[in-house]
Amino acid sequence: MADDKMNFNATWAMAVGGMVGGGIFSVLGVIIQSAGEWAWLSFVIAGLIALVSAHSYNQLSIKYGEGGGAFTFLRKINHQGFAGSLSWILILGYILTLSVYAFTFGHYVAHIFELGSWLPRVLGVAIIALLTFVNLRGVSNTSTFEIITVYGKLLVLLGLAVYGLAEWMPEQLTKGISPKPWHAAIMGAGTIFMAYEGFQLLSYDYNDLKNPDKTLPKATIWSVLTVIAIYVLVTLGTTMIVGADTIIEEKEVALSIAGKMAMGTIGLVIVTIAAAFSTGSAINATLFSTARLMENVAEKKDLPHLFVKENDENIPCYAILIIAALASALAIIGSLSSLVDAASIIFLFTFGTVNFIAFQQQVKYKWICITGSILCGLAIVADIIEKIEKIPFSLIGLIVISVSLFVFRPYILKKIK
């Protein structure tokens, strides 16, 4: 039976893995298409919202002394109904996120082989299946995998960024596209917010951390700061190498194109390997933490009791298997832009809610929390304005699903029971 606890190194790696895997590899082309030469600023703005939200998550987790994130925080202030409904929507957000990671993994790896449009989808499902097996093996295996993959991919990303920045050709930021006003960065920040969702996964793992009251805040804050720096450097460096137009046209594999232009076939292979491990570690971290969330929700009778059941390694096995199956289906049928955008709105809403709870509960530096809640709300509005004309059906679908979950959740639970 696995009883290992995650130390600071493993906790930090879990958070960084959850963010970077769904960040720069998945959304670089999406944000450059939206914000142009100000894409780097979009990452800074979204990162600052994430940093404020990390403070709220940390303070509330320490205050209540248990995992569960927004679901637990809402129940603690006697909003059980809202907590249950939000948890269902949040789980949907994580499943969407997992599908983005799998989609990205499949396209990067398939880009080398060029065997047909079917291969990326098959590879996406395969990586989810493999990492489901890794998660079912227990916490110690998961932590070791995260530490190894995070340091490897950060080295590759920094190498690519340094190469591009050394060339320093600012004209590449607007190559082949129309220049954007600076405020396009504000609109773009909401679009790619899912790139920062990974840090709050740690709040679900509270009971799996060594000395969580110290490890959790230290690991989350440093992980967000690390990721902001990585995103800015890689965005600028990669665009210097290949130009904005190429990144938009090849958004599914933009960093591999940059690696090939920088170092030829060797660069292509190295970046593809980094992308594979990056998205793989993000799948790994998200599967593990979302399963813990589902277990917590099921223990409070807001999900079927099936999701409470654990295997011999103390892992909620049925929760992981259901999450993996749904994410695989979405990875097969979804598109990158629509999946990214839907997940971003869900996380912005959740983070805004947590920030407001932290303000109400008068945690340390509560003015930071209310600022975060307001910023999340503004980012949602900006995202809706940005996307209502471009992908209205995806946006309307997300709204309909979310409202339906809030309205029909009690009836669905009654039928399941």
Order of alpha helices (4+ residues) and beta strands (2+ residues): alpha-alpha-alpha-alpha-alpha-alpha-alpha-alpha-alpha-alpha-alpha-alpha-alpha-alpha-alpha
